[in-house]
Amino acid sequence: MSSRAPTVGGGAGSAPFQVGLLGHGTVGGAFAVLLEERAAEIERFNGRRPVISGVLTRTQGDFEQILSDADLLVELIGGIEPAREYLLTAMRAGKDVVSANKQLLSQHGEELFETAREYGVRLRFEAAVAGVVPVVRVLEESLSATPIERIHGIVNGTTNFMLSEMAHGSSYAQALAEAQRRGFAEADPSDDVSGRDAAAKMAILARLAFGTPVHLNDVRYEGIEHLHVDDLEYARELGLGLKLLGTAERRQGGLSVRVHPAFLYSGHPLASVSGPFNAVTVESEAITEITMSGPGAGGRQTASAVLGDVVSVMTGGARPPAPPLALRMVEDVENAFYLHLDVADRPGVLAAVMQVLGEHEVSIKSVVQRGMGERARLVMVTHSVIESTLRAAVERVGEFDFVRNTPRTICVIEEEFV
Ligand SMILES: NC(=O)c1ccc[n+]([C@@H]2O[C@H](COP(=O)([O-])OP(=O)(O)OC[C@H]3O[C@@H](n4cnc5c(N)ncnc54)[C@H](OP(=O)(O)O)[C@@H]3O)[C@@H](O)[C@H]2O)c1
């Protein structure tokens, strides 16, 4: 919570643009400070000076009064209720709204978009996805006429920081402790490490890129809690780096949206994004590939994206959302995979594994084999294969008596764009 109280009201002689602020915590507090710092400059090019006309927290402010005074409401409370009710009430009263609330947008987005359309008001949410990286505006405006094929995103800074630490030898527990110590992870990091936070953001991005309703429940997600540091080490030998990757893409006439750990070759634009950063790659035949990256979170950074939305509404740049199109969700998709087998070190093991993979038409691109006394590690990367086919083949491999542990698989992204 910011310790500095916001200034309420306009300067003498100005025609203020009244901003009602719901929430005055990490982002809300930083937003109030930033707005005050930037107000004169915004007035200079926009003709109106934005001012905070009222603030609501758990202990201050009256929502009805703030709503009636405001030209626009900024929601920085977070969570579902009362944020949802406040936003709906504001839009029904004809007010434009700005929010940074990914949980709300990924679970009640259609209700909010529909209300914005019905009442002809603007609903802006740049800060809900990828922090300060202006991906929402780029998708809604710059690329609005471009048929997008795929979006890849590193949209959770906490896990990206942790994976960067693990790539340098830290254990999962050490990486998490360091993320908490440096303020990149909350005391309860479960939404981050389980992939749920990234899934919410990918649902919002998919809705924007493909114009189809995508609920958080439509996104299959897997986190980083079960990763082994040795997977990162072997993969390095194969030229691969590990990320928690969100994907939204057209597949078989439908749409697949998912989040899971994935290996990238060094030529992929997201391979070099490390630490608490976010990045999003947009792919389309017309543009090949565009990558945007920047800080993933932080009060002041997020507040800057929120203020950008306020200015966009003031200048009339943003439109009410377009009506949705229906696209079916596709579950079973094709990818290359990393496969890690812990096996007994005896002759014929590799040949037996290759035979089963061959019978399922899983072909192998590269293999690393290491003897370790009685045991050996067999690490391979497949060529592209339908996921259910790979799973069936790996299940059969797991039945061999020489396989010591459950085989581990991780998706591999083959594109490099170099
Ligand atoms: N923090 C980040 O780096 C970041 C990054 C991107 C997006 N976001 C999003 O930004 C939003 C705000 O996050 P934050 O980190 O600023 O949260 P926060 O620090 O917890 O602040 C929440 C604010 O909302 C107020 N509030 C909570 N419940 C309320 C209620 N029932 N009625 C009125 N006010 C209520 C709190 O009041 P009190 O002051 O009285 O407690 C506090 O001022 C969330 O949607 C979050 O997902 C945050």
The ligand as an SDF file (V2000), in Angstrom:
LIG
                    3D

 48 52  0  0  0  0  0  0  0  0999 V2000
    1.0940   -5.8130   -8.2040 N   0  0  0  0  0  0  0  0  0  0  0  0
    1.4580   -5.9400   -9.4660 C   0  0  0  0  0  0  0  0  0  0  0  0
    2.6530   -5.8760   -9.8110 O   0  0  0  0  0  0  0  0  0  0  0  0
    0.4020   -6.1380  -10.5350 C   0  0  0  0  0  0  0  0  0  0  0  0
    0.7990   -6.3290  -11.8630 C   0  0  0  0  0  0  0  0  0  0  0  0
   -0.1830   -6.4630  -12.8720 C   0  0  0  0  0  0  0  0  0  0  0  0
   -1.5220   -6.4350  -12.5300 C   0  0  0  0  0  0  0  0  0  0  0  0
   -1.8730   -6.2860  -11.2070 N   0  0  0  0  0  0  0  0  0  0  0  0
   -3.3020   -6.2580  -10.8980 C   0  0  0  0  0  0  0  0  0  0  0  0
   -3.6270   -4.9870  -10.3200 O   0  0  0  0  0  0  0  0  0  0  0  0
   -4.7220   -5.1550   -9.4180 C   0  0  0  0  0  0  0  0  0  0  0  0
   -4.3310   -4.5490   -8.0550 C   0  0  0  0  0  0  0  0  0  0  0  0
   -3.2090   -5.2590   -7.5500 O   0  0  0  0  0  0  0  0  0  0  0  0
   -2.3560   -4.7040   -6.2940 P   0  0  0  0  0  0  0  0  0  0  0  0
   -1.1100   -5.5140   -6.2830 O   0  0  0  0  0  0  0  0  0  0  0  0
   -2.2660   -3.2190   -6.3730 O   0  0  0  0  0  0  0  0  0  0  0  0
   -3.3090   -5.1320   -5.0640 O   0  0  0  0  0  0  0  0  0  0  0  0
   -3.1940   -4.6610   -3.5270 P   0  0  0  0  0  0  0  0  0  0  0  0
   -1.8740   -4.0750   -3.2640 O   0  0  0  0  0  0  0  0  0  0  0  0
   -3.6740   -5.8210   -2.7260 O   0  0  0  0  0  0  0  0  0  0  0  0
   -4.2960   -3.4890   -3.4060 O   0  0  0  0  0  0  0  0  0  0  0  0
   -5.6710   -3.7240   -3.4540 C   0  0  0  0  0  0  0  0  0  0  0  0
   -6.4280   -2.4450   -3.1150 C   0  0  0  0  0  0  0  0  0  0  0  0
   -7.8220   -2.7260   -3.2630 O   0  0  0  0  0  0  0  0  0  0  0  0
   -8.4890   -2.3700   -2.0540 C   0  0  0  0  0  0  0  0  0  0  0  0
   -9.5980   -3.2910   -1.8030 N   0  0  0  0  0  0  0  0  0  0  0  0
   -9.5440   -4.6270   -1.5650 C   0  0  0  0  0  0  0  0  0  0  0  0
  -10.7850   -5.1150   -1.3530 N   0  0  0  0  0  0  0  0  0  0  0  0
  -11.6250   -4.0690   -1.4550 C   0  0  0  0  0  0  0  0  0  0  0  0
  -13.0310   -3.9320   -1.3480 C   0  0  0  0  0  0  0  0  0  0  0  0
  -13.8240   -4.9660   -1.0770 N   0  0  0  0  0  0  0  0  0  0  0  0
  -13.5820   -2.7030   -1.5180 N   0  0  0  0  0  0  0  0  0  0  0  0
  -12.7880   -1.6280   -1.7760 C   0  0  0  0  0  0  0  0  0  0  0  0
  -11.4370   -1.6920   -1.8980 N   0  0  0  0  0  0  0  0  0  0  0  0
  -10.8830   -2.9060   -1.7390 C   0  0  0  0  0  0  0  0  0  0  0  0
   -7.4620   -2.4950   -0.9520 C   0  0  0  0  0  0  0  0  0  0  0  0
   -7.9200   -1.6990    0.1120 O   0  0  0  0  0  0  0  0  0  0  0  0
   -7.0840   -1.4610    1.4650 P   0  0  0  0  0  0  0  0  0  0  0  0
   -6.0360   -0.4480    1.0660 O   0  0  0  0  0  0  0  0  0  0  0  0
   -8.0880   -0.9130    2.4130 O   0  0  0  0  0  0  0  0  0  0  0  0
   -6.5180   -2.7950    1.8470 O   0  0  0  0  0  0  0  0  0  0  0  0
   -6.2110   -1.9650   -1.6680 C   0  0  0  0  0  0  0  0  0  0  0  0
   -6.1830   -0.5550   -1.6130 O   0  0  0  0  0  0  0  0  0  0  0  0
   -5.0220   -6.6610   -9.3770 C   0  0  0  0  0  0  0  0  0  0  0  0
   -6.0700   -6.9420  -10.2900 O   0  0  0  0  0  0  0  0  0  0  0  0
   -3.7410   -7.2880   -9.8650 C   0  0  0  0  0  0  0  0  0  0  0  0
   -3.9330   -8.5620  -10.4770 O   0  0  0  0  0  0  0  0  0  0  0  0
   -0.9500   -6.1290  -10.2200 C   0  0  0  0  0  0  0  0  0  0  0  0
  1  2  1  0
  2  3  2  0
  2  4  1  0
  4  5  1  0
  4 48  2  0
  5  6  2  0
  6  7  1  0
  7  8  2  0
  8  9  1  0
  8 48  1  0
  9 10  1  0
  9 46  1  0
 10 11  1  0
 11 12  1  0
 11 44  1  0
 12 13  1  0
 13 14  1  0
 14 15  2  0
 14 16  1  0
 14 17  1  0
 17 18  1  0
 18 19  2  0
 18 20  1  0
 18 21  1  0
 21 22  1  0
 22 23  1  0
 23 24  1  0
 23 42  1  0
 24 25  1  0
 25 26  1  0
 25 36  1  0
 26 27  1  0
 26 35  1  0
 27 28  2  0
 28 29  1  0
 29 30  1  0
 29 35  2  0
 30 31  1  0
 30 32  2  0
 32 33  1  0
 33 34  2  0
 34 35  1  0
 36 37  1  0
 36 42  1  0
 37 38  1  0
 38 39  2  0
 38 40  1  0
 38 41  1  0
 42 43  1  0
 44 45  1  0
 44 46  1  0
 46 47  1  0
M  CHG  2   8   1  16  -1
M  END
$$$$
